Amino acid sequence: MKKYLFLIFLSFACFTNCSTSLSLLMNTAGKSQGYHAPIIYGGTRMNVGVTEEQGISLYTLDFPFSFAFDTVLLPVTIPWAIFGK
């Protein structure tokens, strides 16, 4: 039961307001408006940038989840960064 609760929490954290999902959305839907975010480890980079500017915030708490999700998505984001335009 604890395993399922952890998976639900992890899914909720990564898909609701995770910096990784925000950076991927900015690279797909936001391209037409001129937005651009780094693709490889984009969520982790976003968290570090916001933490440097604002200090400790919710983005700091999101850092380990973004790092894990960015690592899982490396097989997708590396080819996207190399071949995708």
PyMOL commands that set and color helices and strands:
alter all, ss='L'
color gray80, all
select helices_A, chain A and resi 2-16+19-33+42-54+58-72+74-83
alter helices_A, ss='H'
color red, helices_A
deselect
rebuild
show_as cartoon
